[in-house]
Structures are given as C-alpha cells and as structure tokens.
C-alpha cells in the first residue's frame, strides 16, 4: 500500500483575494490582463472577512428499479450554484471616485461579469501569471446601503445580491 500524503495546512486568514471583472474570454484560462483590466475592481480590502464563497449543491436522483432488482441506486442529478450576497465597505459621504465610493460606482446594479477569487496568497499581493484562481460568472443585483451592525462596532457598507449565471471554473491558472 502507498503511504498517505499529508498536505501542509495552508492558513486562510488574510489569504483570500476577490476581484470583480467585467469581461473574461475563457474562464478556464483567465488572463492576468483581464483580471487587472480597466473595468475590474479589486474587492480584497473592501469585502468583509466573513464573506462566503460560492457553493454547489448537487441533488441525487434515485433510479427506477427493475422488477428483478432488490436494490435501488442513485446518480448525481443537476447542480445548483449559489453565493451569499456581497457586503462591501462604503462611505456614504465619500467623494466620487474616492476609495469609499469606488466599489459602489464600479459594481452597478444589474451588471454582469465575473468574480475571481484567489486563495492561498496574501490578499494584498498582486495577482501573477501561474497563480490559481476560481472564476465565477455572475450578475450583481441592486445595491442597498447598510451597515455591518447596530452597535459601536458597526461600519457603513452596502449589500449586493450575487447570482451565479454559469458553471464556475475552479482552480485554473492565470495566463499571460
């Protein structure tokens, strides 16, 4: 028997980066120039740490039994992709194009694009060719100004619904 592999435990704290990208030609081979493009917005220091990523739920289908069978069997059915709403830092009194308003202005209501997630690299590091990313086709819903809490720890933010509009491409290398 082969010896078991033991991966190194890679800490997640501070090592997730998110970018909203308006156009990606091939989500299985996203280009660094697309991720860094003019219409893109790096959300890594705007989205709060408890932001959940995408989820996939696959339903299981029980196949019909033949008269001669005494066992039933399952197969995987359709998959449903979902993601929690974004909660993004927001300065309601910030000047146009200021750091507090850039996400609000870039991620317009109803815009379609891609959320690109990089894991395992410090969030503030630049993206680089060869790094692995998840590319998620999305449509963003109507933003609503809010805050993270009602107590003294609350900060202003906005929430924006995220609908996954196509099958995500997970763990694909960025190309030049």
Phi, psi and omega in degrees: 000142179285148178291145179291149174274152180226093180296150174291139176284117182260117181293136182269336185302117179079007186242027173243134176234140179234136175228135170267126184237132183282330183214131173223124184290318183221108185290346176275350177215065182295143182265143177302322180295330177288315181296324180265009186295167184300325181274003182271156177223121178280112183270001190304326179252017178242330179275143183281156190299337182271013179297125176277152176269193181288155174232153175231129176242122179251123178279150178256136183248130175273122180286149177293146181271142170282158181303326183276354182265147176246358178242150174250150182231153180249155169226160176286135178261221182282153178252142178242126182254136181213164177208144178294154175302148174282141169239116191237138178302146188205133174253102185298339179254008181292150178290154176306138180069006176283165180304326181285347182241351186301314180296316179303318184281326183282317186267073185291155180302129176082001182293142174254150180177217184220139167262124179250125180243130173246132180242151172087007176229141180312130188303328184274354177288147176296149173290151182217151175304137179095342176287150182264136182225161171255133180243121189239112177292129184220161163236132180266142181270199183282125180289148175226122175298140181206200173210161186283344180186166181263353180271188183295344179274352184291140174233157180288142182206177166228151174253146179216122179297147178236124173247126177278123189254358179200171181290123178296154174249112186261142171055054178251142182286138172289138180244165181285000000 
